[in-house]
């Protein structure tokens, strides 16, 4: 199994914008056959160095992750999210 985690720091750190971004990310669930699991966690600390969102996605294999990256639904969501994000960090690993 392959897990990809993505930390997102938003340009607008308001609760409304965080909720919008979370909903957009979760909208991929059930729409991409390669995506086994999608989970979004919201930061509760709100520190200056905090990221607002943690996206956790799981795939059966690396090939599925690669297919997810170019899937039209992911491309659409990533485009919207890209407009909201100031910075991000990712870790992809096998479990």
N, C-alpha and C positions, 0 to 999 in steps of 0.2 A: 504494500500500500504506500502511496505517496501522499504526503501532507504538505500543503503550501500555506504559509502564514504571511499576512501582509498587514503591516502597521500603517495607518493613515493619519496624517496630521492635516487638518482642514484649514483652509484660509479663513473661513467664518466658523468660529468655534461655538456658535449659539446652539442651544438645545434643539431648536427647530431644524437647523441645518444638519446636525448630527443625526437626527431622526430620519431626515430625507435621505441622507447617504446610506444609512442602515437599511432602509426600505428598498433602495435601489439595488444594493448588493444582494439582499435576500430574494429579490425578484428573479434571480437566476435559478432558484430552486425548482426542480421539476421541469425545467425548460432546456437543459443541456444534458444529453444522455450520458456523457462521460463523467459528470459531476456526481459523485456518490454522496457527498455531504457538504453543506455550506452552513457556516455558523458565523454570527457577527456579535462581538462583545463590545460594550461601550465603557470607556475609561470612567472611573468614579473618583479619581484623584484630582484631576484638572490642574496638574502642575505645569509650570512653564515648559518643562521638557517632555511632558506627556503627549502621547498620540491619542486622538479621540476614539479611533476604532481599530479593532483587530478582526481581520477577516481570516477564517480558517476554512480551507477547502480540502477535500479528500478525493483521491482517485485510485483506481485499481492498479494502475501502472503509469510510468513516465510517459508512455505514448498517449495515454488518455489525457494527461495534463497538457501535453503539447497540442492535442486536438482541441481541448477546451480553450486554449489561448487564442486560437483562430476562429472559434465558433462565432457565428453572427450575433448571438445573444450576448456573449461575453464582450465582443467588440463594441456593441451598442452601450452596454452598462459601463464599460471602461471609459468610453468617450465622455459620458455624463460625469462619472466620478472624477475623471481627469480635470474637469473644470472646477471641481470643488476642493481638490487636494493641493496643499502647499508642499508637502514632502511625504515620502513613504520609505519603508524598509521591508525587505522580504527575506524569509528563510524557507527553503524547500528541502524536505528530507524524506527518507524512506523509513517506514516503521515496520 
